[in-house]
Amino acid sequence: MHEEVSKVSMLCVVLFALAVIISLGYVVFVSAKGVSDNLVMDTQASLTTITQADLEMYDQNEVSGTEVMDAFYLFQGRPIAILIHNYSMENGLKTNVTEDNDPDTVDPSPYAIEIERVKAGTETIEKIQCLNYNALLVSDEQGTLPKELAKTGVVVADGSQGILTLNKEKGYTANYSFAIDLDEESDDKGQIRKNYGVGGFQAKNTCEYIPSGARYNASLIRFTDGTIMGIVFIQK
């Protein structure tokens, strides 16, 4: 009889200990999950905050070539167009796009556009060719991409209005919007088309090359409703 009581007592102790362990495990799990959820929420909030803060950094400011390249990597994958104009584009240098790695065969870049710099009103001061990285802008109201300009390997937009117009006080205004992938067989159908081909950033003797110490004027691109949709960098 005494042995049976001892066994029952031992069983109760084991069951109680097991219950304590399970309870502690549940508490730890719930706490960890709460921390994880808060971390995700905080990270998402931080990304949003960082994006807005960093965009404002490029509002009518002067930056270095290194900062231009950093901007691409910072906003890579986000709905932010990065437009870059280098002096070399005016000197007939080709882009860093080749066929079969043949250095004598260079294709025009499909990711370059022309922007207009205008005064108040419609008078055009000058047209500047820019390479479009990350999110791509369209060249007209039909949503088509730009056409080829053979001399430099850069392409310019169709239409007389241009893709962007410059207001000296407010930066650039986009006349159209982003290019959208409409390919029925594409995994990215309905998504903004993007250009991640930045190999030319370090390729000397191409119009894409960005000297780290060069200086650029940075201006934000806004849609007609004021939404920020990109940055223009023009080498000084």
The 8 nearest C-alpha neighbors of each residue, nearest first, counted from 0:
[[1, 3, 2, 4, 5, 6, 7, 8],
 [0, 2, 4, 3, 5, 6, 7, 8],
 [1, 3, 5, 0, 4, 6, 7, 8],
 [2, 4, 6, 0, 5, 1, 7, 8],
 [5, 3, 7, 1, 6, 2, 8, 0],
 [4, 6, 2, 8, 3, 7, 9, 1],
 [7, 5, 9, 3, 8, 4, 10, 2],
 [6, 8, 10, 4, 9, 5, 3, 11],
 [9, 7, 5, 11, 6, 10, 4, 12],
 [8, 10, 6, 12, 11, 7, 5, 13],
 [11, 9, 7, 13, 12, 8, 14, 6],
 [12, 10, 14, 8, 9, 13, 15, 7],
 [11, 13, 9, 15, 10, 14, 16, 8],
 [14, 12, 10, 16, 11, 15, 17, 9],
 [15, 13, 17, 11, 16, 12, 10, 18],
 [16, 14, 18, 12, 17, 13, 11, 19],
 [15, 17, 19, 13, 18, 14, 12, 20],
 [18, 16, 14, 20, 19, 15, 13, 21],
 [17, 19, 15, 21, 16, 20, 22, 14],
 [18, 20, 16, 22, 17, 21, 23, 15],
 [19, 21, 17, 23, 22, 18, 24, 16],
 [22, 20, 24, 18, 23, 19, 25, 17],
 [23, 21, 19, 25, 24, 20, 18, 26],
 [22, 24, 26, 20, 25, 21, 19, 27],
 [23, 25, 21, 27, 22, 26, 20, 28],
 [26, 24, 28, 22, 23, 27, 29, 21],
 [27, 25, 23, 29, 28, 24, 30, 22],
 [26, 28, 30, 24, 25, 29, 31, 23],
 [29, 27, 25, 31, 26, 30, 32, 24],
 [30, 28, 32, 26, 31, 27, 25, 33],
 [31, 29, 33, 27, 32, 28, 26, 34],
 [30, 32, 34, 28, 33, 29, 27, 35],
 [33, 31, 35, 29, 34, 30, 28, 36],
 [32, 34, 30, 36, 31, 35, 37, 29],
 [33, 35, 31, 37, 32, 36, 38, 30],
 [34, 36, 32, 38, 33, 37, 31, 39],
 [37, 35, 33, 39, 38, 34, 32, 40],
 [36, 38, 40, 34, 35, 39, 41, 33],
 [37, 39, 35, 41, 36, 40, 42, 34],
 [40, 38, 42, 36, 37, 41, 43, 35],
 [41, 39, 37, 43, 42, 38, 44, 36],
 [40, 42, 38, 44, 39, 43, 37, 45],
 [43, 41, 45, 39, 44, 40, 38, 46],
 [44, 42, 46, 40, 45, 41, 39, 47],
 [43, 45, 41, 47, 42, 46, 40, 48],
 [46, 44, 42, 48, 47, 43, 49, 41],
 [47, 45, 49, 43, 48, 44, 50, 42],
 [46, 48, 44, 50, 45, 49, 43, 51],
 [47, 49, 45, 51, 50, 46, 52, 44],
 [50, 48, 52, 46, 51, 47, 53, 45],
 [49, 51, 47, 53, 48, 52, 46, 54],
 [50, 52, 54, 48, 49, 53, 55, 47],
 [53, 51, 49, 55, 54, 50, 48, 56],
 [52, 54, 56, 50, 55, 51, 49, 57],
 [55, 53, 51, 56, 52, 57, 50, 58],
 [54, 56, 58, 57, 52, 53, 51, 219],
 [57, 55, 53, 54, 58, 52, 60, 59],
 [58, 56, 55, 217, 60, 54, 218, 59],
 [57, 59, 218, 55, 219, 60, 56, 217],
 [60, 58, 218, 217, 57, 216, 61, 170],
 [61, 59, 217, 57, 58, 216, 62, 218],
 [60, 62, 216, 215, 217, 214, 59, 63],
 [63, 61, 215, 214, 66, 216, 60, 217],
 [64, 62, 214, 66, 65, 213, 212, 215],
 [63, 65, 211, 67, 213, 66, 212, 210],
 [64, 66, 211, 68, 63, 67, 69, 212],
 [67, 65, 69, 63, 64, 68, 62, 70],
 [66, 68, 64, 70, 65, 69, 63, 71],
 [69, 67, 65, 70, 71, 66, 64, 72],
 [68, 70, 66, 72, 67, 71, 73, 65],
 [69, 71, 73, 67, 68, 72, 66, 74],
 [72, 70, 68, 69, 74, 73, 75, 81],
 [71, 73, 75, 69, 70, 74, 68, 76],
 [72, 74, 70, 71, 75, 69, 50, 53],
 [73, 75, 77, 71, 72, 70, 76, 79],
 [76, 74, 72, 77, 71, 73, 133, 195],
 [77, 75, 74, 133, 78, 134, 193, 79],
 [76, 78, 74, 79, 75, 134, 133, 80],
 [79, 77, 134, 228, 80, 76, 191, 229],
 [78, 80, 229, 228, 134, 77, 81, 74],
 [81, 79, 229, 134, 133, 135, 228, 230],
 [80, 82, 132, 230, 229, 131, 133, 231],
 [83, 81, 131, 231, 130, 129, 232, 230],
 [84, 82, 232, 129, 130, 231, 233, 85],
 [83, 85, 129, 233, 234, 232, 128, 130],
 [86, 84, 87, 234, 88, 83, 233, 206],
 [87, 85, 88, 89, 234, 84, 90, 206],
 [86, 88, 206, 90, 89, 85, 92, 91],
 [89, 87, 206, 86, 90, 85, 92, 91],
 [88, 90, 87, 86, 91, 92, 151, 85],
 [91, 89, 87, 88, 92, 86, 151, 206],
 [90, 92, 151, 89, 150, 88, 93, 87],
 [93, 91, 206, 205, 151, 90, 87, 88],
 [94, 92, 152, 151, 205, 206, 91, 95],
 [93, 95, 205, 206, 96, 152, 207, 108],
 [94, 96, 199, 205, 97, 93, 207, 202],
 [97, 95, 94, 106, 105, 108, 107, 98],
 [98, 96, 105, 100, 104, 106, 101, 95],
 [97, 99, 100, 101, 104, 105, 96, 106],
 [100, 98, 101, 97, 104, 102, 105, 96],
 [101, 99, 98, 97, 102, 104, 96, 103],
 [100, 102, 99, 103, 104, 98, 97, 105],
 [103, 101, 104, 100, 97, 105, 98, 99],
 [104, 102, 101, 105, 97, 100, 98, 106],
 [105, 103, 101, 102, 97, 98, 106, 100],
 [104, 106, 97, 96, 103, 98, 107, 93],
 [107, 105, 96, 97, 108, 152, 104, 98],
 [152, 108, 106, 153, 109, 147, 94, 105],
 [107, 109, 110, 153, 152, 111, 94, 106],
 [110, 108, 111, 107, 154, 145, 147, 153],
 [109, 111, 131, 108, 130, 112, 194, 132],
 [112, 110, 130, 154, 131, 153, 129, 109],
 [111, 113, 155, 156, 129, 154, 128, 145],
 [112, 114, 128, 155, 156, 127, 129, 161],
 [115, 113, 163, 127, 161, 162, 126, 128],
 [114, 116, 126, 164, 161, 163, 117, 125],
 [115, 117, 165, 125, 124, 164, 123, 126],
 [118, 116, 123, 124, 165, 122, 115, 164],
 [117, 119, 122, 120, 121, 166, 123, 124],
 [120, 118, 121, 117, 166, 122, 167, 165],
 [119, 121, 118, 122, 117, 123, 166, 164],
 [120, 122, 123, 117, 119, 118, 164, 160],
 [123, 121, 117, 118, 120, 124, 119, 116],
 [124, 122, 117, 125, 116, 121, 115, 118],
 [125, 123, 117, 116, 122, 118, 126, 115],
 [126, 124, 116, 123, 115, 127, 117, 114],
 [125, 127, 115, 114, 116, 113, 128, 124],
 [126, 128, 114, 113, 115, 129, 125, 84],
 [127, 129, 113, 112, 84, 114, 155, 126],
 [130, 128, 84, 83, 112, 111, 82, 113],
 [129, 131, 111, 83, 82, 110, 112, 132],
 [130, 132, 82, 110, 111, 81, 135, 129],
 [133, 131, 81, 194, 82, 134, 80, 195],
 [132, 134, 194, 193, 80, 195, 75, 81],
 [135, 133, 193, 80, 79, 78, 192, 132],
 [136, 134, 193, 178, 177, 192, 80, 131],
 [137, 135, 177, 178, 176, 138, 134, 80],
 [138, 136, 178, 144, 142, 143, 177, 139],
 [137, 139, 156, 144, 145, 162, 143, 157],
 [140, 138, 141, 142, 137, 143, 175, 157],
 [139, 141, 142, 175, 138, 143, 137, 174],
 [142, 140, 139, 143, 138, 137, 175, 144],
 [143, 141, 137, 140, 139, 178, 138, 144],
 [144, 142, 137, 141, 138, 139, 145, 178],
 [143, 145, 137, 138, 142, 146, 178, 156],
 [146, 144, 156, 138, 155, 112, 154, 157],
 [147, 145, 154, 155, 156, 157, 148, 144],
 [146, 148, 154, 149, 155, 107, 153, 145],
 [149, 147, 154, 153, 150, 152, 155, 151],
 [148, 150, 152, 151, 147, 107, 153, 154],
 [151, 149, 148, 152, 91, 153, 93, 92],
 [152, 150, 91, 93, 153, 92, 149, 88],
 [107, 151, 153, 93, 149, 94, 108, 150],
 [154, 152, 151, 148, 111, 108, 107, 147],
 [153, 155, 147, 148, 111, 146, 112, 145],
 [156, 154, 112, 113, 145, 146, 148, 147],
 [155, 157, 145, 138, 112, 113, 146, 161],
 [158, 156, 138, 145, 139, 155, 146, 159],
 [159, 157, 160, 161, 156, 139, 138, 162],
 [158, 160, 161, 157, 156, 162, 115, 139],
 [161, 159, 158, 162, 115, 174, 163, 164],
 [160, 162, 114, 159, 163, 115, 158, 156],
 [161, 163, 174, 138, 114, 173, 175, 160],
 [164, 162, 173, 114, 172, 174, 161, 115],
 [163, 165, 115, 172, 171, 116, 117, 166],
 [166, 164, 171, 116, 117, 170, 167, 172],
 [165, 167, 170, 169, 168, 171, 164, 118],
 [168, 166, 170, 169, 165, 118, 119, 171],
 [167, 169, 166, 170, 165, 59, 171, 119],
 [170, 168, 166, 167, 171, 165, 172, 219],
 [171, 169, 166, 218, 165, 219, 167, 168],
 [170, 172, 165, 220, 164, 166, 163, 219],
 [171, 173, 221, 164, 163, 220, 222, 174],
 [174, 172, 163, 222, 175, 221, 162, 220],
 [173, 175, 162, 163, 172, 176, 164, 222],
 [176, 174, 173, 140, 139, 162, 137, 177],
 [175, 177, 136, 137, 173, 178, 174, 222],
 [178, 176, 136, 135, 137, 179, 191, 134],
 [177, 179, 137, 136, 135, 192, 191, 142],
 [180, 178, 191, 192, 190, 189, 181, 177],
 [179, 181, 188, 189, 190, 192, 182, 191],
 [182, 180, 188, 189, 179, 183, 185, 190],
 [183, 181, 185, 184, 180, 188, 187, 189],
 [182, 184, 185, 181, 188, 186, 180, 189],
 [185, 183, 182, 186, 188, 187, 181, 180],
 [184, 186, 187, 182, 188, 183, 180, 181],
 [185, 187, 188, 184, 183, 182, 189, 190],
 [188, 186, 185, 190, 189, 180, 182, 191],
 [189, 187, 180, 185, 181, 190, 186, 182],
 [188, 190, 180, 179, 181, 187, 191, 182],
 [191, 189, 187, 188, 179, 180, 192, 181],
 [192, 190, 179, 178, 180, 177, 193, 134],
 [191, 193, 179, 178, 180, 135, 134, 190],
 [194, 192, 134, 133, 135, 191, 195, 132],
 [193, 195, 133, 132, 196, 134, 135, 110],
 [194, 196, 133, 197, 132, 193, 75, 76],
 [197, 195, 194, 198, 132, 199, 133, 200],
 [196, 198, 199, 200, 195, 132, 207, 194],
 [199, 197, 200, 196, 201, 202, 95, 207],
 [198, 200, 202, 207, 197, 201, 95, 208],
 [199, 201, 208, 209, 198, 197, 207, 202],
 [200, 202, 199, 208, 203, 198, 209, 210],
 [203, 201, 199, 208, 200, 205, 204, 198],
 [202, 204, 208, 205, 201, 199, 207, 200],
 [205, 203, 202, 206, 92, 208, 93, 87],
 [206, 204, 94, 207, 93, 92, 203, 208],
 [205, 207, 87, 88, 92, 94, 208, 93],
 [206, 208, 199, 205, 200, 94, 209, 95],
 [207, 209, 200, 202, 199, 203, 201, 206],
 [208, 210, 200, 64, 211, 207, 201, 213],
 [211, 209, 213, 212, 64, 208, 65, 201],
 [210, 212, 64, 65, 213, 209, 63, 66],
 [213, 211, 210, 64, 63, 214, 65, 209],
 [214, 212, 64, 210, 63, 211, 215, 234],
 [213, 215, 63, 235, 62, 234, 64, 212],
 [216, 214, 234, 233, 62, 235, 61, 232],
 [215, 217, 61, 233, 232, 60, 234, 62],
 [218, 216, 232, 60, 57, 59, 231, 61],
 [219, 217, 59, 58, 231, 170, 230, 57],
 [218, 220, 230, 58, 170, 229, 171, 231],
 [221, 219, 171, 229, 230, 172, 228, 227],
 [222, 220, 227, 172, 226, 225, 228, 173],
 [221, 223, 173, 226, 225, 224, 172, 227],
 [222, 224, 225, 172, 221, 173, 226, 174],
 [225, 223, 222, 226, 221, 227, 172, 173],
 [224, 226, 221, 222, 223, 227, 172, 220],
 [225, 227, 221, 222, 224, 228, 223, 220],
 [228, 226, 221, 220, 229, 225, 222, 219],
 [229, 227, 79, 221, 220, 80, 226, 78],
 [228, 230, 80, 79, 220, 81, 219, 227],
 [229, 231, 219, 81, 220, 218, 82, 80],
 [230, 232, 82, 218, 217, 83, 81, 219],
 [231, 233, 217, 83, 216, 215, 82, 84],
 [234, 232, 84, 215, 216, 83, 235, 231],
 [235, 233, 215, 85, 214, 84, 216, 86],
 [234, 215, 214, 233, 216, 213, 86, 85]]
